[in-house]
Amino acid sequence: MKDKVYLKIVAIVAASAAFVSFLRLLVRGNAGDWIVAFMQKHFHMRPAEAHQVYQVVIRNNLDFIVIAAIAVCAVILSVSVVWYSRRQRAKAERQLEQRKNDLITYLAHDIKTPLTSVIGYLSLLNETPDMPREQRTKHISVALDKAHRLETLVDEFFEITRYNLQSIPLSPKNIDLYYMFVQLSDEVYPLLAAHNKESIIHAAEDLSVYGDPDKLARAFNNILKNAIFYGEDNSVIDITAKLNNNIVEIEFRNIGIIPKDKLVSIFDKFYRLDEARSNNTGGAGLGLAIAKEIITMHGGQIVAASEHGCTTFTVLLPSK
């Protein structure tokens, strides 16, 4: 944002200089005759007097007038640009705060729904001790499912709090990257199975990277879950990692397309691809934003591309 403001200011100053230089040439030419004629007519001066006033007041101080005009134009226009940029930034911050408040409202509503179900089914089980075993098992299963959903939503509240702190320290060490991907794939296996997907790792077993294992695992987990939830079912998620000139290149590739208008905002805080807020998969919209924050803290970068029927998240990290 600041770089854009500075570029605009430089452009405005350059335009002001060009404009005033043109004005300087104009004043030295026909405009000078017009000024002399104006003084003769309105101030009843003789031609010699008007020429003398023009010479002393304007012609002899033309450089100063030009510089002053440039400075005034630059100040006015620069202040206008800065004011406009601050206004836009304040507007963006208000919109972000509104999205956050809306999200908290949605989460609060979503928490109430499974909590009501859990209380209802547990109350029914408590009040009916002689309930048939098959029916009891069904009610317990539903209550457990709702309890898991409730746990997920509560975690979303903690995610919002953690993200806003922005002061998470790193504890870097050498990480066995291949083993980390194997472990992450095992952890999300229930989600993969629920969507009839599988993850395939393409990486050398001795590939390593220097970073905070807990934080990077969290970032990779968020990217992998995004591929599971928003990629097509009955497909494969390819995780590819390789070393290239002391840079570890990691790709998460899944079948499915993200529209271009959404791709530009995918790493924004509280942005969710599913605007309908699916009760089963809808998150707080922090997963990819947190992943980007963690990767940036490690001196790396993350980009997303979606074309030819596939979406690819590419992570670049220094190997040392």
C-alpha atoms as a printed R data frame, in Angstrom:
    type eleno elety resid chain resno       x       y       z
1   ATOM     1    CA   MET     A     1   0.000   0.000   0.000
2   ATOM     2    CA   LYS     A     2   2.767   2.449   0.953
3   ATOM     3    CA   ASP     A     3   4.736   1.715  -2.217
4   ATOM     4    CA   LYS     A     4   1.674   2.462  -4.333
5   ATOM     5    CA   VAL     A     5   1.140   5.754  -2.508
6   ATOM     6    CA   TYR     A     6   4.757   6.789  -3.058
7   ATOM     7    CA   LEU     A     7   4.562   5.922  -6.747
8   ATOM     8    CA   LYS     A     8   1.426   8.025  -7.088
9   ATOM     9    CA   ILE     A     9   3.125  10.953  -5.353
10  ATOM    10    CA   VAL     A    10   6.161  10.708  -7.666
11  ATOM    11    CA   ALA     A    11   3.866  10.589 -10.691
12  ATOM    12    CA   ILE     A    12   1.932  13.612  -9.448
13  ATOM    13    CA   VAL     A    13   5.094  15.622  -8.790
14  ATOM    14    CA   ALA     A    14   6.406  14.767 -12.255
15  ATOM    15    CA   ALA     A    15   3.092  15.788 -13.812
16  ATOM    16    CA   SER     A    16   3.118  19.025 -11.800
17  ATOM    17    CA   ALA     A    17   6.650  19.818 -12.962
18  ATOM    18    CA   ALA     A    18   5.690  19.204 -16.568
19  ATOM    19    CA   PHE     A    19   2.589  21.362 -16.220
20  ATOM    20    CA   VAL     A    20   4.426  24.277 -14.587
21  ATOM    21    CA   SER     A    21   7.256  24.057 -17.115
22  ATOM    22    CA   PHE     A    22   4.658  24.405 -19.826
23  ATOM    23    CA   LEU     A    23   3.195  27.342 -17.908
24  ATOM    24    CA   ARG     A    24   6.655  28.930 -17.711
25  ATOM    25    CA   LEU     A    25   7.062  28.775 -21.472
26  ATOM    26    CA   LEU     A    26   3.582  30.177 -21.881
27  ATOM    27    CA   VAL     A    27   4.243  33.131 -19.563
28  ATOM    28    CA   ARG     A    28   7.471  33.969 -21.372
29  ATOM    29    CA   GLY     A    29   5.603  34.113 -24.667
30  ATOM    30    CA   ASN     A    30   2.193  35.437 -25.621
31  ATOM    31    CA   ALA     A    31   0.927  35.281 -22.039
32  ATOM    32    CA   GLY     A    32   3.392  38.049 -21.093
33  ATOM    33    CA   ASP     A    33   1.827  40.376 -23.660
34  ATOM    34    CA   TRP     A    34  -1.607  39.465 -22.314
35  ATOM    35    CA   ILE     A    35  -0.553  40.343 -18.747
36  ATOM    36    CA   VAL     A    36   0.843  43.724 -19.872
37  ATOM    37    CA   ALA     A    37  -2.343  44.511 -21.807
38  ATOM    38    CA   PHE     A    38  -4.434  43.462 -18.791
39  ATOM    39    CA   MET     A    39  -2.567  45.906 -16.480
40  ATOM    40    CA   GLN     A    40  -2.887  48.729 -19.012
41  ATOM    41    CA   LYS     A    41  -6.616  48.245 -19.325
42  ATOM    42    CA   HIS     A    42  -7.624  47.637 -15.728
43  ATOM    43    CA   PHE     A    43  -5.023  49.663 -13.853
44  ATOM    44    CA   HIS     A    44  -4.799  52.497 -16.404
45  ATOM    45    CA   MET     A    45  -1.046  52.121 -16.822
46  ATOM    46    CA   ARG     A    46   1.030  53.387 -19.679
47  ATOM    47    CA   PRO     A    47   2.729  50.695 -21.815
48  ATOM    48    CA   ALA     A    48   6.178  51.479 -20.374
49  ATOM    49    CA   GLU     A    49   4.874  51.272 -16.792
50  ATOM    50    CA   ALA     A    50   3.039  47.999 -17.422
51  ATOM    51    CA   HIS     A    51   6.141  46.484 -19.031
52  ATOM    52    CA   GLN     A    52   8.261  47.599 -16.083
53  ATOM    53    CA   VAL     A    53   5.871  46.081 -13.510
54  ATOM    54    CA   TYR     A    54   5.729  42.851 -15.492
55  ATOM    55    CA   GLN     A    55   9.535  42.782 -15.702
56  ATOM    56    CA   VAL     A    56  10.119  43.450 -11.993
57  ATOM    57    CA   VAL     A    57   7.271  41.433 -10.468
58  ATOM    58    CA   ILE     A    58   6.925  38.492 -12.835
59  ATOM    59    CA   ARG     A    59   9.745  38.155 -15.359
60  ATOM    60    CA   ASN     A    60  12.590  38.693 -12.900
61  ATOM    61    CA   ASN     A    61  11.006  36.266 -10.369
62  ATOM    62    CA   LEU     A    62   9.789  33.715 -12.865
63  ATOM    63    CA   ASP     A    63  12.047  30.930 -11.559
64  ATOM    64    CA   PHE     A    64  10.815  31.503  -8.019
65  ATOM    65    CA   ILE     A    65   7.185  31.557  -9.194
66  ATOM    66    CA   VAL     A    66   7.661  28.306 -11.101
67  ATOM    67    CA   ILE     A    67   9.322  26.588  -8.130
68  ATOM    68    CA   ALA     A    68   6.604  27.845  -5.779
69  ATOM    69    CA   ALA     A    69   3.921  26.638  -8.197
70  ATOM    70    CA   ILE     A    70   5.545  23.209  -8.399
71  ATOM    71    CA   ALA     A    71   5.779  23.003  -4.605
72  ATOM    72    CA   VAL     A    72   2.176  24.075  -4.088
73  ATOM    73    CA   CYS     A    73   0.893  21.650  -6.736
74  ATOM    74    CA   ALA     A    74   2.993  18.809  -5.329
75  ATOM    75    CA   VAL     A    75   1.879  19.456  -1.745
76  ATOM    76    CA   ILE     A    76  -1.798  19.777  -2.613
77  ATOM    77    CA   LEU     A    77  -1.893  16.743  -4.855
78  ATOM    78    CA   SER     A    78   0.296  14.636  -2.533
79  ATOM    79    CA   VAL     A    79  -1.898  15.449   0.444
80  ATOM    80    CA   SER     A    80  -4.899  14.485  -1.667
81  ATOM    81    CA   VAL     A    81  -3.356  11.135  -2.572
82  ATOM    82    CA   VAL     A    82  -2.336  10.376   1.016
83  ATOM    83    CA   TRP     A    83  -5.782  11.338   2.263
84  ATOM    84    CA   TYR     A    84  -7.445   9.144  -0.360
85  ATOM    85    CA   SER     A    85  -5.137   6.202   0.440
86  ATOM    86    CA   ARG     A    86  -5.819   6.511   4.157
87  ATOM    87    CA   ARG     A    87  -9.526   6.689   3.452
88  ATOM    88    CA   GLN     A    88  -9.335   3.534   1.350
89  ATOM    89    CA   ARG     A    89  -7.265   1.763   3.997
90  ATOM    90    CA   ALA     A    90  -9.726   2.780   6.724
91  ATOM    91    CA   LYS     A    91 -12.585   1.529   4.557
92  ATOM    92    CA   ALA     A    92 -10.818  -1.817   4.040
93  ATOM    93    CA   GLU     A    93 -10.193  -2.120   7.785
94  ATOM    94    CA   ARG     A    94 -13.860  -1.396   8.530
95  ATOM    95    CA   GLN     A    95 -14.917  -4.018   6.007
96  ATOM    96    CA   LEU     A    96 -12.514  -6.530   7.527
97  ATOM    97    CA   GLU     A    97 -13.813  -5.784  11.008
98  ATOM    98    CA   GLN     A    98 -17.387  -6.155   9.767
99  ATOM    99    CA   ARG     A    99 -16.546  -9.503   8.159
100 ATOM   100    CA   LYS     A   100 -14.960 -10.601  11.412
101 ATOM   101    CA   ASN     A   101 -17.991  -9.534  13.441
102 ATOM   102    CA   ASP     A   102 -20.319 -11.262  10.981
103 ATOM   103    CA   LEU     A   103 -18.210 -14.388  11.189
104 ATOM   104    CA   ILE     A   104 -18.349 -14.424  14.987
105 ATOM   105    CA   THR     A   105 -22.116 -14.029  14.787
106 ATOM   106    CA   TYR     A   106 -22.324 -16.924  12.336
107 ATOM   107    CA   LEU     A   107 -20.076 -19.110  14.487
108 ATOM   108    CA   ALA     A   108 -22.085 -18.303  17.604
109 ATOM   109    CA   HIS     A   109 -25.250 -19.332  15.775
110 ATOM   110    CA   ASP     A   110 -23.587 -22.492  14.424
111 ATOM   111    CA   ILE     A   111 -22.314 -23.425  17.889
112 ATOM   112    CA   LYS     A   112 -25.802 -23.158  19.334
113 ATOM   113    CA   THR     A   113 -27.209 -25.619  16.784
114 ATOM   114    CA   PRO     A   114 -24.991 -28.676  17.559
115 ATOM   115    CA   LEU     A   115 -24.988 -27.821  21.262
116 ATOM   116    CA   THR     A   116 -28.788 -27.958  21.302
117 ATOM   117    CA   SER     A   117 -28.665 -31.333  19.550
118 ATOM   118    CA   VAL     A   118 -26.085 -32.730  21.975
119 ATOM   119    CA   ILE     A   119 -28.126 -31.616  24.990
120 ATOM   120    CA   GLY     A   120 -31.308 -32.947  23.418
121 ATOM   121    CA   TYR     A   121 -29.964 -36.418  22.643
122 ATOM   122    CA   LEU     A   122 -28.155 -36.759  25.982
123 ATOM   123    CA   SER     A   123 -31.298 -35.671  27.822
124 ATOM   124    CA   LEU     A   124 -33.303 -38.241  25.895
125 ATOM   125    CA   LEU     A   125 -30.798 -40.964  26.788
126 ATOM   126    CA   ASN     A   126 -30.826 -39.875  30.420
127 ATOM   127    CA   GLU     A   127 -34.612 -39.828  30.620
128 ATOM   128    CA   THR     A   128 -35.082 -43.187  28.863
129 ATOM   129    CA   PRO     A   129 -32.823 -45.750  30.560
130 ATOM   130    CA   ASP     A   130 -34.718 -48.656  28.980
131 ATOM   131    CA   MET     A   131 -34.295 -47.377  25.423
132 ATOM   132    CA   PRO     A   132 -33.615 -50.185  22.907
133 ATOM   133    CA   ARG     A   133 -29.928 -50.762  22.302
134 ATOM   134    CA   GLU     A   134 -30.090 -50.041  18.577
135 ATOM   135    CA   GLN     A   135 -31.871 -46.730  19.128
136 ATOM   136    CA   ARG     A   136 -29.497 -45.831  21.979
137 ATOM   137    CA   THR     A   137 -26.479 -46.506  19.758
138 ATOM   138    CA   LYS     A   138 -27.957 -44.295  17.036
139 ATOM   139    CA   HIS     A   139 -28.601 -41.413  19.454
140 ATOM   140    CA   ILE     A   140 -25.096 -41.699  20.903
141 ATOM   141    CA   SER     A   141 -23.618 -41.638  17.406
142 ATOM   142    CA   VAL     A   142 -25.572 -38.489  16.485
143 ATOM   143    CA   ALA     A   143 -24.632 -36.770  19.767
144 ATOM   144    CA   LEU     A   144 -20.957 -37.656  19.254
145 ATOM   145    CA   ASP     A   145 -21.024 -36.308  15.696
146 ATOM   146    CA   LYS     A   146 -22.562 -33.037  16.891
147 ATOM   147    CA   ALA     A   147 -20.024 -32.843  19.726
148 ATOM   148    CA   HIS     A   148 -17.175 -33.154  17.216
149 ATOM   149    CA   ARG     A   149 -18.735 -30.370  15.146
150 ATOM   150    CA   LEU     A   150 -19.032 -28.257  18.291
151 ATOM   151    CA   GLU     A   151 -15.344 -28.854  19.053
152 ATOM   152    CA   THR     A   152 -14.414 -27.705  15.543
153 ATOM   153    CA   LEU     A   153 -16.395 -24.492  15.906
154 ATOM   154    CA   VAL     A   154 -14.864 -23.733  19.294
155 ATOM   155    CA   ASP     A   155 -11.433 -24.229  17.725
156 ATOM   156    CA   GLU     A   156 -12.401 -21.633  15.134
157 ATOM   157    CA   PHE     A   157 -12.855 -19.061  17.901
158 ATOM   158    CA   PHE     A   158  -9.378 -19.862  19.201
159 ATOM   159    CA   GLU     A   159  -8.010 -19.539  15.660
160 ATOM   160    CA   ILE     A   160  -9.369 -15.991  15.460
161 ATOM   161    CA   THR     A   161  -7.754 -15.105  18.793
162 ATOM   162    CA   ARG     A   162  -4.405 -16.665  17.874
163 ATOM   163    CA   TYR     A   163  -4.320 -14.994  14.484
164 ATOM   164    CA   ASN     A   164  -4.977 -11.562  15.950
165 ATOM   165    CA   LEU     A   165  -2.079 -11.932  18.397
166 ATOM   166    CA   GLN     A   166   0.437 -11.969  15.504
167 ATOM   167    CA   SER     A   167   3.304 -12.612  17.935
168 ATOM   168    CA   ILE     A   168   3.971 -16.325  17.651
169 ATOM   169    CA   PRO     A   169   7.702 -17.039  18.196
170 ATOM   170    CA   LEU     A   170   9.520 -19.568  16.002
171 ATOM   171    CA   SER     A   171  11.627 -22.486  17.247
172 ATOM   172    CA   PRO     A   172  13.422 -23.575  14.067
173 ATOM   173    CA   LYS     A   173  15.290 -26.841  13.559
174 ATOM   174    CA   ASN     A   174  16.063 -29.245  10.731
175 ATOM   175    CA   ILE     A   175  12.835 -30.976   9.656
176 ATOM   176    CA   ASP     A   176  12.493 -34.293   7.872
177 ATOM   177    CA   LEU     A   177  10.032 -33.020   5.277
178 ATOM   178    CA   TYR     A   178   9.101 -36.395   3.809
179 ATOM   179    CA   TYR     A   179   8.256 -37.798   7.250
180 ATOM   180    CA   MET     A   180   6.208 -34.677   8.051
181 ATOM   181    CA   PHE     A   181   4.084 -35.159   4.920
182 ATOM   182    CA   VAL     A   182   3.564 -38.842   5.747
183 ATOM   183    CA   GLN     A   183   2.456 -37.894   9.256
184 ATOM   184    CA   LEU     A   184   0.106 -35.172   7.985
185 ATOM   185    CA   SER     A   185  -1.459 -37.563   5.472
186 ATOM   186    CA   ASP     A   186  -2.064 -40.086   8.248
187 ATOM   187    CA   GLU     A   187  -3.657 -37.433  10.455
188 ATOM   188    CA   VAL     A   188  -6.146 -36.336   7.761
189 ATOM   189    CA   TYR     A   189  -6.895 -39.888   6.582
190 ATOM   190    CA   PRO     A   190 -10.458 -39.820   8.004
191 ATOM   191    CA   LEU     A   191 -11.170 -36.653   5.994
192 ATOM   192    CA   LEU     A   192  -9.609 -38.159   2.877
193 ATOM   193    CA   ALA     A   193 -11.664 -41.315   3.277
194 ATOM   194    CA   ALA     A   194 -14.879 -39.336   3.806
195 ATOM   195    CA   HIS     A   195 -14.328 -37.665   0.403
196 ATOM   196    CA   ASN     A   196 -13.011 -40.833  -1.240
197 ATOM   197    CA   LYS     A   197  -9.626 -39.199  -1.831
198 ATOM   198    CA   GLU     A   198  -6.021 -40.132  -1.304
199 ATOM   199    CA   SER     A   199  -2.819 -38.149  -0.988
200 ATOM   200    CA   ILE     A   200   0.350 -39.197  -2.790
201 ATOM   201    CA   ILE     A   201   3.742 -37.874  -1.732
202 ATOM   202    CA   HIS     A   202   6.435 -37.220  -4.329
203 ATOM   203    CA   ALA     A   203   9.602 -36.318  -2.412
204 ATOM   204    CA   ALA     A   204  13.004 -37.724  -1.559
205 ATOM   205    CA   GLU     A   205  13.096 -39.357   1.843
206 ATOM   206    CA   ASP     A   206  16.196 -37.362   2.817
207 ATOM   207    CA   LEU     A   207  14.682 -33.983   1.886
208 ATOM   208    CA   SER     A   208  14.814 -31.538   4.797
209 ATOM   209    CA   VAL     A   209  14.040 -27.899   5.529
210 ATOM   210    CA   TYR     A   210  15.009 -25.568   8.376
211 ATOM   211    CA   GLY     A   211  12.014 -24.195  10.255
212 ATOM   212    CA   ASP     A   212   9.601 -24.518  13.142
213 ATOM   213    CA   PRO     A   213   8.106 -28.016  12.779
214 ATOM   214    CA   ASP     A   214   4.879 -27.241  14.654
215 ATOM   215    CA   LYS     A   215   4.184 -24.034  12.732
216 ATOM   216    CA   LEU     A   216   5.032 -25.473   9.319
217 ATOM   217    CA   ALA     A   217   2.975 -28.583  10.046
218 ATOM   218    CA   ARG     A   218   0.073 -26.305  10.851
219 ATOM   219    CA   ALA     A   219   0.533 -24.383   7.603
220 ATOM   220    CA   PHE     A   220   0.780 -27.544   5.482
221 ATOM   221    CA   ASN     A   221  -2.190 -29.058   7.303
222 ATOM   222    CA   ASN     A   222  -4.307 -26.011   6.473
223 ATOM   223    CA   ILE     A   223  -3.337 -26.195   2.793
224 ATOM   224    CA   LEU     A   224  -4.014 -29.928   2.660
225 ATOM   225    CA   LYS     A   225  -7.420 -29.560   4.307
226 ATOM   226    CA   ASN     A   226  -8.332 -26.843   1.828
227 ATOM   227    CA   ALA     A   227  -7.518 -29.271  -0.995
228 ATOM   228    CA   ILE     A   228  -9.671 -31.946   0.655
229 ATOM   229    CA   PHE     A   229 -12.694 -29.750   1.293
230 ATOM   230    CA   TYR     A   230 -12.728 -27.782  -1.961
231 ATOM   231    CA   GLY     A   231 -11.263 -30.243  -4.449
232 ATOM   232    CA   GLU     A   232 -13.362 -32.750  -6.341
233 ATOM   233    CA   ASP     A   233 -14.291 -36.005  -4.605
234 ATOM   234    CA   ASN     A   234 -12.936 -39.336  -5.855
235 ATOM   235    CA   SER     A   235  -9.598 -37.775  -6.774
236 ATOM   236    CA   VAL     A   236  -5.936 -37.677  -5.809
237 ATOM   237    CA   ILE     A   237  -4.057 -34.896  -4.008
238 ATOM   238    CA   ASP     A   238  -0.414 -34.795  -5.098
239 ATOM   239    CA   ILE     A   239   2.156 -33.445  -2.633
240 ATOM   240    CA   THR     A   240   5.436 -32.768  -4.419
241 ATOM   241    CA   ALA     A   241   8.616 -31.434  -2.835
242 ATOM   242    CA   LYS     A   242  12.108 -30.916  -4.219
243 ATOM   243    CA   LEU     A   243  15.265 -28.882  -3.593
244 ATOM   244    CA   ASN     A   244  16.208 -26.251  -6.167
245 ATOM   245    CA   ASN     A   245  19.192 -23.944  -5.530
246 ATOM   246    CA   ASN     A   246  18.824 -23.959  -1.722
247 ATOM   247    CA   ILE     A   247  15.081 -23.367  -2.076
248 ATOM   248    CA   VAL     A   248  12.633 -26.103  -1.166
249 ATOM   249    CA   GLU     A   249   9.710 -26.081  -3.604
250 ATOM   250    CA   ILE     A   250   6.525 -27.709  -2.325
251 ATOM   251    CA   GLU     A   251   3.341 -28.166  -4.342
252 ATOM   252    CA   PHE     A   252  -0.112 -29.264  -3.220
253 ATOM   253    CA   ARG     A   253  -2.088 -30.129  -6.350
254 ATOM   254    CA   ASN     A   254  -5.728 -31.214  -6.418
255 ATOM   255    CA   ILE     A   255  -8.454 -31.650  -9.014
256 ATOM   256    CA   GLY     A   256 -10.821 -28.687  -9.027
257 ATOM   257    CA   ILE     A   257 -10.923 -25.057 -10.107
258 ATOM   258    CA   ILE     A   258 -11.044 -21.860  -8.053
259 ATOM   259    CA   PRO     A   259 -12.588 -18.926  -9.980
260 ATOM   260    CA   LYS     A   260 -10.149 -16.108 -10.753
261 ATOM   261    CA   ASP     A   261 -12.225 -13.537  -8.862
262 ATOM   262    CA   LYS     A   262 -11.894 -15.663  -5.716
263 ATOM   263    CA   LEU     A   263  -8.298 -16.711  -6.284
264 ATOM   264    CA   VAL     A   264  -7.040 -13.159  -5.682
265 ATOM   265    CA   SER     A   265  -8.613 -13.109  -2.198
266 ATOM   266    CA   ILE     A   266  -7.925 -16.669  -1.122
267 ATOM   267    CA   PHE     A   267  -5.192 -15.687   1.366
268 ATOM   268    CA   ASP     A   268  -7.216 -12.858   2.946
269 ATOM   269    CA   LYS     A   269  -8.276 -13.122   6.564
270 ATOM   270    CA   PHE     A   270 -11.781 -14.492   7.117
271 ATOM   271    CA   TYR     A   271 -12.269 -15.171   3.393
272 ATOM   272    CA   ARG     A   272 -14.105 -18.385   2.597
273 ATOM   273    CA   LEU     A   273 -14.645 -19.966  -0.787
274 ATOM   274    CA   ASP     A   274 -17.970 -21.360   0.357
275 ATOM   275    CA   GLU     A   275 -20.074 -18.230   0.863
276 ATOM   276    CA   ALA     A   276 -23.025 -20.410   1.890
277 ATOM   277    CA   ARG     A   277 -21.117 -21.440   5.033
278 ATOM   278    CA   SER     A   278 -21.656 -25.166   4.900
279 ATOM   279    CA   ASN     A   279 -22.304 -26.353   8.425
280 ATOM   280    CA   ASN     A   280 -20.220 -29.443   7.795
281 ATOM   281    CA   THR     A   281 -17.096 -27.917   6.278
282 ATOM   282    CA   GLY     A   282 -17.386 -24.161   6.741
283 ATOM   283    CA   GLY     A   283 -14.410 -22.743   8.626
284 ATOM   284    CA   ALA     A   284 -13.494 -19.319   9.839
285 ATOM   285    CA   GLY     A   285 -11.678 -18.468   6.640
286 ATOM   286    CA   LEU     A   286  -8.345 -18.311   8.466
287 ATOM   287    CA   GLY     A   287  -6.653 -21.502   7.302
288 ATOM   288    CA   LEU     A   288  -4.861 -20.181   4.228
289 ATOM   289    CA   ALA     A   289  -4.297 -16.752   5.781
290 ATOM   290    CA   ILE     A   290  -2.519 -18.406   8.719
291 ATOM   291    CA   ALA     A   291  -0.564 -20.654   6.353
292 ATOM   292    CA   LYS     A   292   0.677 -17.607   4.463
293 ATOM   293    CA   GLU     A   293   1.581 -15.821   7.713
294 ATOM   294    CA   ILE     A   294   3.630 -18.792   8.939
295 ATOM   295    CA   ILE     A   295   5.406 -19.277   5.619
296 ATOM   296    CA   THR     A   296   6.205 -15.561   5.409
297 ATOM   297    CA   MET     A   297   7.626 -15.682   8.945
298 ATOM   298    CA   HIS     A   298  10.022 -18.381   7.660
299 ATOM   299    CA   GLY     A   299  11.237 -16.100   4.869
300 ATOM   300    CA   GLY     A   300   9.246 -17.996   2.256
301 ATOM   301    CA   GLN     A   301   6.285 -17.333   0.035
302 ATOM   302    CA   ILE     A   302   3.110 -19.072  -1.120
303 ATOM   303    CA   VAL     A   303   1.151 -18.621  -4.328
304 ATOM   304    CA   ALA     A   304  -1.957 -20.257  -5.766
305 ATOM   305    CA   ALA     A   305  -2.810 -21.050  -9.363
306 ATOM   306    CA   SER     A   306  -5.933 -22.652 -10.802
307 ATOM   307    CA   GLU     A   307  -5.960 -23.777 -14.417
308 ATOM   308    CA   HIS     A   308  -6.476 -26.792 -16.664
309 ATOM   309    CA   GLY     A   309  -8.888 -28.338 -14.167
310 ATOM   310    CA   CYS     A   310  -6.425 -28.293 -11.267
311 ATOM   311    CA   THR     A   311  -5.559 -26.009  -8.355
312 ATOM   312    CA   THR     A   312  -1.958 -25.827  -7.166
313 ATOM   313    CA   PHE     A   313  -0.579 -24.207  -4.027
314 ATOM   314    CA   THR     A   314   3.167 -23.631  -4.327
315 ATOM   315    CA   VAL     A   315   5.287 -22.990  -1.240
316 ATOM   316    CA   LEU     A   316   8.898 -21.792  -1.466
317 ATOM   317    CA   LEU     A   317  11.069 -22.070   1.651
318 ATOM   318    CA   PRO     A   318  14.794 -21.536   2.261
319 ATOM   319    CA   SER     A   319  16.405 -24.917   2.891
320 ATOM   320    CA   LYS     A   320  18.749 -23.436   5.514
